[in-house]
Amino acid sequence: ANAMGTSFQSKIIFNPATSNYWSFYYDGSAIAYASSPDGVTWTVRGSLAYNTFHFALTQRDPTSTVFLATQCGSDLDICVRKGTIAGTVISWTDEVTALDGTNATTNAYTRPNIALSRNGYIWVAARKQTAASTFISTVRNSTNVEDPSSWNTASTVGSSCPTWGRRS
């Protein structure tokens, strides 16, 4: 399995409420997660049915809340899920589409990132394909604190770039 693929973000968190480390990784067919009391011995606790290593994770520290952003919807969209950690179990909300793509070559989102603002709003960013080999960065934030069910209008950041969206 290509556990981390070309993903750019560390996916290990520490939950102070349970004194457990959590690792999130792509197992070759889903996003899996495992916990460890010491960072050495790991136990797989579950998986989410997203066949991609393009996902991002953030934690509301020091609480037991995590947020996951991933490609979904035939890999055109970016979806967000909220997880609540209780012991060695994570309970997940249903996915909510944060960035809605409609066409693989002119309106598709990839490579998500997610963060929480200091006041608790969820921010999602992704690369949006706007034409063949042309991309632009797009961001969107939640309308309510720690609630992925509704979102403000998406905004673009910078200008369109060819190929991988790199800026010089």
N, CA, C and O atoms as a DFTB+ gen file, in Angstrom:
672 C
 N C O
     1  1       0.838      -1.189       0.000
     2  2       0.000       0.000       0.000
     3  2       0.875       1.242       0.000
     4  3       1.988       1.240       0.526
     5  1       0.356       2.288      -0.594
     6  2       1.045       3.568      -0.664
     7  2       0.495       4.438       0.462
     8  3      -0.300       5.347       0.222
     9  1       0.923       4.154       1.688
    10  2       0.291       4.721       2.878
    11  2       0.226       6.240       2.887
    12  3      -0.825       6.793       3.209
    13  1       1.270       6.914       2.558
    14  2       1.251       8.376       2.576
    15  2       1.233       8.956       1.170
    16  3       0.972      10.149       1.008
    17  1       1.503       8.147       0.145
    18  2       1.489       8.644      -1.215
    19  2       2.332       9.890      -1.347
    20  3       3.440       9.964      -0.817
    21  1       1.804      10.865      -2.054
    22  2       2.507      12.133      -2.205
    23  2       1.903      13.204      -1.303
    24  3       2.110      14.399      -1.512
    25  1       1.156      12.759      -0.302
    26  2       0.523      13.710       0.584
    27  2       1.566      14.580       1.276
    28  3       2.691      14.140       1.515
    29  1       1.193      15.804       1.593
    30  2       2.128      16.813       2.085
    31  2       1.979      17.102       3.563
    32  3       2.678      17.974       4.078
    33  1       1.101      16.413       4.267
    34  2       0.790      16.814       5.621
    35  2       0.938      15.654       6.590
    36  3       0.518      14.535       6.293
    37  1       1.524      15.911       7.734
    38  2       1.619      14.922       8.797
    39  2       0.226      14.588       9.293
    40  3      -0.627      15.466       9.422
    41  1       0.005      13.328       9.567
    42  2      -1.325      12.911       9.990
    43  2      -1.270      12.129      11.293
    44  3      -1.959      11.121      11.454
    45  1      -0.453      12.596      12.213
    46  2      -0.395      12.011      13.544
    47  2      -0.734      13.113      14.543
    48  3      -0.153      14.198      14.517
    49  1      -1.681      12.812      15.416
    50  2      -2.091      13.780      16.430
    51  2      -1.989      13.122      17.804
    52  3      -1.921      11.898      17.918
    53  1      -1.980      13.937      18.821
    54  2      -2.020      13.443      20.195
    55  2      -3.284      13.960      20.838
    56  3      -3.577      15.154      20.763
    57  1      -4.038      13.078      21.471
    58  2      -5.257      13.478      22.159
    59  2      -4.986      13.504      23.662
    60  3      -4.895      12.448      24.289
    61  1      -4.856      14.699      24.249
    62  2      -4.529      14.783      25.671
    63  2      -5.628      14.230      26.575
    64  3      -5.339      13.791      27.688
    65  1      -6.877      14.241      26.122
    66  2      -7.976      13.743      26.953
    67  2      -7.877      12.238      27.182
    68  3      -8.278      11.746      28.237
    69  1      -7.343      11.498      26.200
    70  2      -7.235      10.038      26.312
    71  2      -5.790       9.568      26.407
    72  3      -5.531       8.378      26.587
    73  1      -4.849      10.501      26.287
    74  2      -3.407      10.179      26.281
    75  2      -3.057       9.169      25.204
    76  3      -2.214       8.295      25.409
    77  1      -3.709       9.292      24.052
    78  2      -3.425       8.421      22.906
    79  2      -2.939       9.231      21.724
    80  3      -3.371      10.361      21.502
    81  1      -2.035       8.635      20.973
    82  2      -1.656       9.139      19.658
    83  2      -2.618       8.530      18.650
    84  3      -3.100       7.412      18.826
    85  1      -2.886       9.277      17.601
    86  2      -3.718       8.783      16.507
    87  2      -2.981       9.004      15.197
    88  3      -2.435      10.081      14.957
    89  1      -2.967       7.991      14.358
    90  2      -2.352       8.072      13.036
    91  2      -3.428       7.853      11.988
    92  3      -4.222       6.919      12.091
    93  1      -3.453       8.706      10.988
    94  2      -4.397       8.600       9.879
    95  2      -3.586       8.378       8.615
    96  3      -2.608       9.086       8.373
    97  1      -3.984       7.394       7.800
    98  2      -3.175       7.026       6.640
    99  2      -4.043       6.352       5.579
   100  3      -5.126       5.842       5.866
   101  1      -3.549       6.366       4.376
   102  2      -4.211       5.674       3.268
   103  2      -3.686       4.243       3.230
   104  3      -2.479       4.032       3.120
   105  1      -4.578       3.262       3.321
   106  2      -4.151       1.865       3.368
   107  2      -4.198       1.159       2.014
   108  3      -4.063      -0.062       1.943
   109  1      -4.386       1.915       0.957
   110  2      -4.461       1.343      -0.390
   111  2      -5.876       1.288      -0.931
   112  3      -6.071       1.124      -2.136
   113  1      -6.881       1.425      -0.051
   114  2      -8.263       1.436      -0.505
   115  2      -9.171       2.336       0.337
   116  3     -10.319       2.576      -0.039
   117  1      -8.670       2.836       1.469
   118  2      -9.486       3.680       2.350
   119  2      -8.562       4.520       3.233
   120  3      -7.359       4.272       3.309
   121  1      -9.149       5.519       3.897
   122  2      -8.421       6.282       4.910
   123  2      -8.616       5.533       6.224
   124  3      -9.723       5.477       6.761
   125  1      -7.546       4.966       6.728
   126  2      -7.601       4.195       7.967
   127  2      -7.033       5.024       9.109
   128  3      -6.321       6.005       8.890
   129  1      -7.358       4.615      10.328
   130  2      -6.797       5.293      11.481
   131  2      -6.540       4.282      12.597
   132  3      -7.263       3.298      12.758
   133  1      -5.483       4.561      13.359
   134  2      -5.044       3.684      14.437
   135  2      -4.672       4.534      15.643
   136  3      -4.341       5.712      15.507
   137  1      -4.730       3.928      16.822
   138  2      -4.333       4.644      18.032
   139  2      -3.201       3.912      18.722
   140  3      -2.983       2.718      18.518
   141  1      -2.477       4.675      19.556
   142  2      -1.351       4.126      20.287
   143  2      -1.193       4.872      21.603
   144  3      -1.272       6.100      21.629
   145  1      -0.970       4.144      22.704
   146  2      -0.740       4.832      23.977
   147  2       0.690       5.364      24.115
   148  3       0.959       6.227      24.950
   149  1       1.614       4.833      23.279
   150  2       3.026       5.186      23.439
   151  2       3.732       5.618      22.157
   152  3       4.909       5.978      22.192
   153  1       3.029       5.586      21.031
   154  2       3.643       5.944      19.754
   155  2       4.462       4.823      19.151
   156  3       5.083       5.009      18.104
   157  1       4.479       3.655      19.793
   158  2       5.244       2.503      19.305
   159  2       4.313       1.371      18.879
   160  3       4.445       0.841      17.775
   161  1       3.385       1.003      19.735
   162  2       2.436      -0.075      19.465
   163  2       1.128       0.529      18.987
   164  3       0.521       1.343      19.683
   165  1       0.685       0.122      17.779
   166  2      -0.497       0.719      17.164
   167  2      -1.592      -0.320      16.990
   168  3      -1.313      -1.485      16.708
   169  1      -2.852       0.110      17.161
   170  2      -4.014      -0.740      16.928
   171  2      -4.942      -0.019      15.957
   172  3      -5.361       1.108      16.218
   173  1      -5.266      -0.669      14.832
   174  2      -6.187      -0.081      13.853
   175  2      -7.565       0.010      14.494
   176  3      -8.059      -0.963      15.063
   177  1      -8.176       1.174      14.398
   178  2      -9.471       1.420      15.033
   179  2     -10.619       1.575      14.055
   180  3     -11.781       1.465      14.446
   181  1     -10.313       1.830      12.784
   182  2     -11.392       1.995      11.819
   183  2     -10.886       2.556      10.512
   184  3      -9.689       2.782      10.330
   185  1     -11.828       2.778       9.596
   186  2     -11.480       3.383       8.305
   187  2     -12.686       4.125       7.753
   188  3     -13.828       3.891       8.149
   189  1     -12.396       5.018       6.836
   190  2     -13.422       5.783       6.118
   191  2     -13.289       5.441       4.646
   192  3     -12.176       5.395       4.122
   193  1     -14.384       5.205       3.983
   194  2     -14.390       4.687       2.615
   195  2     -14.083       5.770       1.573
   196  3     -14.929       6.113       0.746
   197  1     -12.867       6.293       1.632
   198  2     -12.381       7.240       0.628
   199  2     -11.118       6.646       0.033
   200  3     -10.121       6.484       0.737
   201  1     -11.142       6.326      -1.226
   202  2     -10.009       5.683      -1.891
   203  2      -9.050       6.747      -2.430
   204  3      -8.905       6.916      -3.641
   205  1      -8.401       7.461      -1.507
   206  2      -7.467       8.522      -1.884
   207  2      -6.471       8.776      -0.759
   208  3      -6.798       8.623       0.418
   209  1      -5.263       9.162      -1.126
   210  2      -4.320       9.622      -0.101
   211  2      -4.315      11.141      -0.031
   212  3      -3.533      11.722       0.721
   213  1      -5.175      11.788      -0.803
   214  2      -5.307      13.244      -0.752
   215  2      -6.342      13.605       0.315
   216  3      -7.525      13.785       0.027
   217  1      -5.865      13.703       1.537
   218  2      -6.729      14.148       2.625
   219  2      -5.892      14.935       3.617
   220  3      -4.666      14.830       3.646
   221  1      -6.573      15.720       4.422
   222  2      -5.900      16.553       5.417
   223  2      -6.669      16.452       6.723
   224  3      -7.847      16.097       6.750
   225  1      -5.976      16.773       7.801
   226  2      -6.539      16.584       9.122
   227  2      -6.130      17.749      10.016
   228  3      -5.017      18.265       9.910
   229  1      -7.036      18.156      10.891
   230  2      -6.688      19.120      11.924
   231  2      -7.408      18.742      13.200
   232  3      -8.419      18.041      13.175
   233  1      -6.884      19.207      14.305
   234  2      -7.417      18.860      15.619
   235  2      -7.726      20.126      16.393
   236  3      -6.984      21.107      16.341
   237  1      -8.836      20.084      17.110
   238  2      -9.171      21.200      18.010
   239  2      -8.501      20.902      19.342
   240  3      -9.052      20.183      20.175
   241  1      -7.326      21.453      19.536
   242  2      -6.522      21.164      20.719
   243  2      -6.984      22.048      21.866
   244  3      -7.177      23.240      21.626
   245  1      -7.172      21.586      23.057
   246  2      -6.881      20.246      23.565
   247  2      -8.117      19.355      23.648
   248  3      -8.171      18.478      24.510
   249  1      -9.092      19.545      22.796
   250  2     -10.317      18.746      22.871
   251  2     -10.164      17.425      22.130
   252  3      -9.102      17.111      21.593
   253  1     -11.233      16.674      22.116
   254  2     -11.256      15.379      21.436
   255  2     -11.953      15.484      20.087
   256  3     -12.627      14.547      19.660
   257  1     -11.795      16.611      19.418
   258  2     -12.444      16.838      18.132
   259  2     -11.404      16.932      17.022
   260  3     -10.413      17.651      17.147
   261  1     -11.636      16.197      15.932
   262  2     -10.777      16.256      14.750
   263  2     -11.649      16.569      13.538
   264  3     -12.843      16.269      13.517
   265  1     -11.030      17.175      12.538
   266  2     -11.722      17.479      11.289
   267  2     -10.902      16.904      10.147
   268  3      -9.679      17.041      10.119
   269  1     -11.577      16.262       9.207
   270  2     -10.927      15.635       8.061
   271  2     -11.486      16.239       6.783
   272  3     -12.702      16.351       6.629
   273  1     -10.606      16.629       5.865
   274  2     -11.012      17.091       4.537
   275  2     -10.427      16.108       3.538
   276  3      -9.257      15.742       3.642
   277  1     -11.223      15.681       2.577
   278  2     -10.765      14.692       1.608
   279  2     -11.455      14.886       0.265
   280  3     -12.526      15.488       0.177
   281  1     -10.821      14.365      -0.772
   282  2     -11.472      14.328      -2.069
   283  2     -12.634      13.355      -1.985
   284  3     -12.528      12.314      -1.337
   285  1     -13.734      13.681      -2.629
   286  2     -14.918      12.818      -2.633
   287  2     -15.705      13.111      -3.898
   288  3     -15.254      13.901      -4.727
   289  1     -16.851      12.508      -4.067
   290  2     -17.711      12.793      -5.214
   291  2     -17.011      12.568      -6.542
   292  3     -16.884      13.498      -7.339
   293  1     -16.558      11.355      -6.790
   294  2     -15.812      11.008      -8.008
   295  2     -14.540      11.845      -8.136
   296  3     -14.095      12.140      -9.245
   297  1     -13.955      12.226      -6.991
   298  2     -12.723      13.012      -6.926
   299  2     -12.848      14.409      -7.506
   300  3     -11.843      15.013      -7.881
   301  1     -14.071      14.936      -7.587
   302  2     -14.277      16.307      -8.061
   303  2     -14.478      17.283      -6.905
   304  3     -14.225      18.479      -7.052
   305  1     -14.931      16.783      -5.761
   306  2     -15.313      17.619      -4.630
   307  2     -14.315      17.488      -3.485
   308  3     -13.463      16.599      -3.475
   309  1     -14.445      18.401      -2.516
   310  2     -13.758      18.287      -1.239
   311  2     -14.837      18.219      -0.165
   312  3     -15.678      19.111      -0.051
   313  1     -14.797      17.145       0.618
   314  2     -15.763      16.950       1.694
   315  2     -15.072      17.058       3.046
   316  3     -13.870      16.821       3.167
   317  1     -15.853      17.419       4.058
   318  2     -15.351      17.560       5.416
   319  2     -16.192      16.686       6.341
   320  3     -17.410      16.582       6.199
   321  1     -15.496      16.059       7.296
   322  2     -16.164      15.294       8.352
   323  2     -15.579      15.688       9.698
   324  3     -14.383      15.954       9.815
   325  1     -16.424      15.721      10.696
   326  2     -16.017      16.019      12.066
   327  2     -16.017      14.715      12.856
   328  3     -16.982      13.951      12.814
   329  1     -14.931      14.470      13.572
   330  2     -14.832      13.266      14.383
   331  2     -14.693      13.616      15.851
   332  3     -14.005      14.571      16.212
   333  1     -15.347      12.841      16.689
   334  2     -15.241      13.016      18.132
   335  2     -14.595      11.766      18.721
   336  3     -15.100      10.656      18.552
   337  1     -13.477      11.958      19.410
   338  2     -12.738      10.845      19.995
   339  2     -13.250      10.595      21.413
   340  3     -13.321      11.509      22.235
   341  1     -13.609       9.324      21.682
   342  2     -13.997       8.891      23.027
   343  2     -13.252       7.592      23.299
   344  3     -13.607       6.543      22.761
   345  1     -12.237       7.662      24.120
   346  2     -11.415       6.476      24.383
   347  2     -10.642       6.086      23.142
   348  3      -9.786       6.837      22.675
   349  1     -10.939       4.920      22.609
   350  2     -10.264       4.442      21.391
   351  2     -11.227       4.375      20.204
   352  3     -10.999       3.625      19.255
   353  1     -12.297       5.158      20.261
   354  2     -13.306       5.179      19.200
   355  2     -13.437       6.603      18.672
   356  3     -13.403       7.566      19.438
   357  1     -13.587       6.724      17.350
   358  2     -13.906       8.024      16.756
   359  2     -15.287       7.922      16.128
   360  3     -15.524       7.061      15.281
   361  1     -16.193       8.791      16.536
   362  2     -17.530       8.877      15.947
   363  2     -17.513      10.005      14.928
   364  3     -17.167      11.139      15.260
   365  1     -17.881       9.705      13.696
   366  2     -17.800      10.671      12.598
   367  2     -19.186      11.178      12.203
   368  3     -20.154      10.418      12.189
   369  1     -19.270      12.465      11.885
   370  2     -20.483      13.008      11.284
   371  2     -20.530      12.567       9.827
   372  3     -19.535      12.088       9.283
   373  1     -21.682      12.729       9.207
   374  2     -21.782      12.485       7.771
   375  2     -20.931      13.514       7.043
   376  3     -20.679      14.602       7.562
   377  1     -20.491      13.167       5.843
   378  2     -19.681      14.112       5.064
   379  2     -20.530      15.281       4.595
   380  3     -21.724      15.143       4.332
   381  1     -19.883      16.434       4.499
   382  2     -20.499      17.645       3.971
   383  2     -19.583      18.150       2.867
   384  3     -18.370      18.234       3.062
   385  1     -20.137      18.485       1.724
   386  2     -19.339      19.005       0.621
   387  2     -19.011      20.465       0.884
   388  3     -19.900      21.311       0.976
   389  1     -17.717      20.744       1.003
   390  2     -17.270      22.113       1.241
   391  2     -16.951      22.825      -0.075
   392  3     -17.244      24.010      -0.228
   393  1     -16.351      22.099      -1.023
   394  2     -16.045      22.640      -2.346
   395  2     -16.624      21.672      -3.372
   396  3     -16.260      20.496      -3.405
   397  1     -17.519      22.171      -4.198
   398  2     -18.307      21.331      -5.103
   399  2     -17.818      21.445      -6.539
   400  3     -18.039      22.459      -7.201
   401  1     -17.151      20.399      -7.015
   402  2     -16.690      20.371      -8.398
   403  2     -17.745      19.740      -9.299
   404  3     -18.550      18.925      -8.848
   405  1     -17.735      20.121     -10.571
   406  2     -18.756      19.602     -11.485
   407  2     -18.180      18.980     -12.755
   408  3     -18.886      18.258     -13.459
   409  1     -16.911      19.246     -13.060
   410  2     -16.335      18.756     -14.313
   411  2     -14.853      18.500     -14.102
   412  3     -14.155      19.331     -13.521
   413  1     -14.368      17.361     -14.568
   414  2     -12.990      16.950     -14.305
   415  2     -11.936      17.881     -14.906
   416  3     -10.815      17.933     -14.401
   417  1     -12.262      18.612     -15.963
   418  2     -11.245      19.465     -16.591
   419  2     -11.470      20.960     -16.391
   420  3     -10.561      21.749     -16.648
   421  1     -12.650      21.369     -15.940
   422  2     -12.880      22.809     -15.780
   423  2     -13.425      23.208     -14.411
   424  3     -13.586      24.399     -14.145
   425  1     -13.710      22.249     -13.540
   426  2     -14.219      22.592     -12.210
   427  2     -14.056      21.399     -11.276
   428  3     -15.045      20.808     -10.841
   429  1     -12.817      21.046     -10.968
   430  2     -12.534      19.923     -10.068
   431  2     -11.575      20.374      -8.975
   432  3     -10.653      21.151      -9.225
   433  1     -11.799      19.881      -7.767
   434  2     -10.965      20.246      -6.624
   435  2     -10.104      19.052      -6.200
   436  3     -10.577      17.917      -6.158
   437  1      -8.835      19.326      -5.888
   438  2      -7.917      18.285      -5.432
   439  2      -7.022      18.844      -4.337
   440  3      -7.019      20.046      -4.072
   441  1      -6.268      17.964      -3.710
   442  2      -5.262      18.308      -2.713
   443  2      -5.790      19.217      -1.598
   444  3      -5.352      20.359      -1.461
   445  1      -6.721      18.706      -0.815
   446  2      -7.312      19.532       0.236
   447  2      -6.367      19.815       1.389
   448  3      -5.425      19.066       1.649
   449  1      -6.642      20.903       2.063
   450  2      -5.999      21.227       3.324
   451  2      -7.091      21.767       4.240
   452  3      -8.091      22.307       3.768
   453  1      -6.898      21.623       5.540
   454  2      -7.926      22.061       6.489
   455  2      -7.247      22.643       7.719
   456  3      -6.186      22.178       8.135
   457  1      -7.869      23.664       8.295
   458  2      -7.342      24.289       9.506
   459  2      -8.504      24.896      10.279
   460  3      -9.581      25.139       9.733
   461  1      -8.261      25.130      11.552
   462  2      -9.221      25.841      12.389
   463  2      -8.644      27.202      12.725
   464  3      -7.472      27.320      13.082
   465  1      -9.470      28.226      12.608
   466  2      -9.017      29.549      13.027
   467  2      -8.960      29.583      14.547
   468  3      -9.481      28.693      15.220
   469  1      -8.339      30.591      15.064
   470  2      -8.207      30.728      16.519
   471  2      -9.579      30.737      17.204
   472  3      -9.725      30.254      18.327
   473  1     -10.579      31.290      16.516
   474  2     -11.922      31.341      17.100
   475  2     -12.804      30.153      16.697
   476  3     -14.004      30.157      16.969
   477  1     -12.216      29.136      16.051
   478  2     -12.916      27.877      15.829
   479  2     -13.597      27.678      14.489
   480  3     -14.249      26.655      14.284
   481  1     -13.467      28.629      13.566
   482  2     -14.060      28.423      12.251
   483  2     -13.194      27.467      11.441
   484  3     -11.967      27.491      11.535
   485  1     -13.843      26.631      10.651
   486  2     -13.143      25.650       9.822
   487  2     -12.786      26.310       8.493
   488  3     -13.637      26.931       7.856
   489  1     -11.546      26.178       8.083
   490  2     -11.084      26.691       6.801
   491  2     -10.614      25.522       5.947
   492  3      -9.835      24.685       6.403
   493  1     -11.087      25.468       4.719
   494  2     -10.684      24.433       3.763
   495  2     -10.057      25.131       2.568
   496  3     -10.566      26.145       2.090
   497  1      -8.959      24.585       2.095
   498  2      -8.308      25.088       0.887
   499  2      -8.061      23.907      -0.033
   500  3      -7.870      22.780       0.424
   501  1      -8.066      24.172      -1.331
   502  2      -7.803      23.110      -2.304
   503  2      -7.342      23.729      -3.612
   504  3      -7.498      24.926      -3.855
   505  1      -6.779      22.884      -4.432
   506  2      -6.381      23.274      -5.782
   507  2      -7.584      23.031      -6.694
   508  3      -8.127      21.926      -6.726
   509  1      -7.999      24.058      -7.432
   510  2      -9.130      23.944      -8.345
   511  2      -8.630      23.983      -9.778
   512  3      -7.916      24.903     -10.178
   513  1      -9.013      22.975     -10.542
   514  2      -8.672      22.980     -11.965
   515  2      -9.713      23.807     -12.695
   516  3     -10.911      23.545     -12.588
   517  1      -9.252      24.818     -13.446
   518  2     -10.160      25.731     -14.132
   519  2     -10.150      25.564     -15.643
   520  3     -11.045      26.057     -16.330
   521  1      -9.155      24.879     -16.157
   522  2      -9.031      24.568     -17.582
   523  2      -7.986      23.468     -17.697
   524  3      -7.363      23.094     -16.703
   525  1      -7.797      22.960     -18.878
   526  2      -6.783      21.922     -19.061
   527  2      -5.437      22.432     -18.563
   528  3      -4.929      23.432     -19.071
   529  1      -4.861      21.766     -17.589
   530  2      -3.546      22.094     -17.016
   531  2      -3.455      23.488     -16.408
   532  3      -2.368      24.062     -16.348
   533  1      -4.582      24.045     -15.955
   534  2      -4.578      25.347     -15.302
   535  2      -5.288      25.220     -13.957
   536  3      -6.385      24.667     -13.870
   537  1      -4.646      25.742     -12.909
   538  2      -5.156      25.577     -11.555
   539  2      -5.126      26.894     -10.801
   540  3      -4.355      27.796     -11.128
   541  1      -5.983      26.993      -9.778
   542  2      -6.003      28.147      -8.897
   543  2      -6.331      27.656      -7.483
   544  3      -7.069      26.685      -7.322
   545  1      -5.799      28.306      -6.483
   546  2      -6.098      27.943      -5.099
   547  2      -7.443      28.542      -4.693
   548  3      -7.757      29.689      -5.010
   549  1      -8.220      27.735      -3.986
   550  2      -9.536      28.160      -3.539
   551  2      -9.664      27.899      -2.046
   552  3      -9.215      26.861      -1.559
   553  1     -10.272      28.827      -1.313
   554  2     -10.489      28.662       0.123
   555  2     -11.953      28.923       0.459
   556  3     -12.665      29.636      -0.249
   557  1     -12.371      28.318       1.567
   558  2     -13.743      28.519       2.033
   559  2     -13.776      28.278       3.542
   560  3     -13.073      27.400       4.044
   561  1     -14.583      29.045       4.265
   562  2     -14.678      28.840       5.704
   563  2     -16.116      28.571       6.129
   564  3     -17.074      28.985       5.476
   565  1     -16.228      27.857       7.254
   566  2     -17.543      27.515       7.783
   567  2     -18.242      28.766       8.312
   568  3     -17.595      29.728       8.725
   569  1     -19.563      28.734       8.292
   570  2     -20.330      29.876       8.802
   571  2     -20.495      29.816      10.314
   572  3     -20.795      30.827      10.949
   573  1     -20.300      28.634      10.893
   574  2     -20.446      28.456      12.336
   575  2     -19.194      27.806      12.918
   576  3     -18.488      27.071      12.228
   577  1     -18.932      28.080      14.171
   578  2     -17.764      27.552      14.868
   579  2     -17.843      26.024      14.952
   580  3     -18.852      25.463      15.378
   581  1     -16.752      25.364      14.533
   582  2     -16.603      23.905      14.598
   583  2     -17.785      23.139      14.011
   584  3     -18.102      22.040      14.469
   585  1     -18.429      23.706      13.014
   586  2     -19.616      23.093      12.413
   587  2     -19.454      23.058      10.896
   588  3     -19.545      24.099      10.245
   589  1     -19.216      21.878      10.324
   590  2     -19.003      21.806       8.880
   591  2     -20.286      21.750       8.046
   592  3     -20.216      21.497       6.843
   593  1     -21.457      21.979       8.654
   594  2     -22.707      21.809       7.919
   595  2     -23.045      22.960       6.973
   596  3     -23.854      22.776       6.064
   597  1     -22.450      24.143       7.159
   598  2     -22.722      25.249       6.234
   599  2     -21.465      26.085       6.043
   600  3     -20.620      26.189       6.932
   601  1     -21.368      26.680       4.850
   602  2     -20.124      27.342       4.437
   603  2     -20.412      28.697       3.824
   604  3     -21.450      28.901       3.196
   605  1     -19.472      29.630       4.013
   606  2     -19.508      30.921       3.324
   607  2     -19.090      30.715       1.875
   608  3     -18.688      29.616       1.490
   609  1     -19.182      31.751       1.086
   610  2     -18.821      31.684      -0.330
   611  2     -17.331      31.415      -0.494
   612  3     -16.503      31.981       0.220
   613  1     -17.001      30.541      -1.447
   614  2     -15.596      30.227      -1.728
   615  2     -14.911      31.424      -2.375
   616  3     -15.543      32.212      -3.079
   617  1     -13.614      31.547      -2.127
   618  2     -12.807      32.616      -2.714
   619  2     -11.562      32.014      -3.346
   620  3     -11.035      31.003      -2.881
   621  1     -11.102      32.655      -4.414
   622  2      -9.839      32.234      -5.012
   623  2      -8.711      33.062      -4.426
   624  3      -8.902      34.197      -3.989
   625  1      -7.529      32.461      -4.430
   626  2      -6.346      33.120      -3.880
   627  2      -5.299      33.176      -4.979
   628  3      -4.935      32.140      -5.536
   629  1      -4.813      34.355      -5.295
   630  2      -3.794      34.493      -6.326
   631  2      -4.373      34.389      -7.728
   632  3      -5.557      34.644      -7.948
   633  1      -3.522      34.012      -8.670
   634  2      -3.943      33.904     -10.062
   635  2      -3.743      32.476     -10.544
   636  3      -3.084      31.676      -9.880
   637  1      -4.309      32.161     -11.696
   638  2      -4.207      30.822     -12.268
   639  2      -2.765      30.500     -12.619
   640  3      -1.997      31.365     -13.040
   641  1      -2.416      29.223     -12.434
   642  2      -1.072      28.749     -12.732
   643  2      -1.150      27.481     -13.557
   644  3      -2.089      26.700     -13.400
   645  1      -0.181      27.261     -14.433
   646  2      -0.160      26.009     -15.193
   647  2       0.360      24.857     -14.341
   648  3       0.875      25.070     -13.243
   649  1       0.227      23.680     -14.836
   650  2       0.689      22.410     -14.287
   651  2       0.224      22.180     -12.862
   652  3      -0.984      22.113     -12.635
   653  1       1.111      22.056     -11.896
   654  2       0.770      21.629     -10.548
   655  2       0.339      22.768      -9.640
   656  3       0.162      22.545      -8.442
   657  1       0.166      23.949     -10.144
   658  2      -0.275      25.051      -9.298
   659  2       0.861      25.666      -8.489
   660  3       0.603      26.353      -7.500
   661  1       2.080      25.443      -8.874
   662  2       3.221      26.026      -8.164
   663  2       3.375      27.489      -8.530
   664  3       3.131      27.896      -9.667
   665  1       3.770      28.241      -7.579
   666  2       3.996      29.669      -7.818
   667  2       5.503      29.922      -7.813
   668  3       6.239      29.307      -7.042
   669  1       5.950      30.822      -8.668
   670  2       7.385      31.125      -8.691
   671  2       7.696      32.300      -7.808
   672  3       8.855      32.702      -7.701
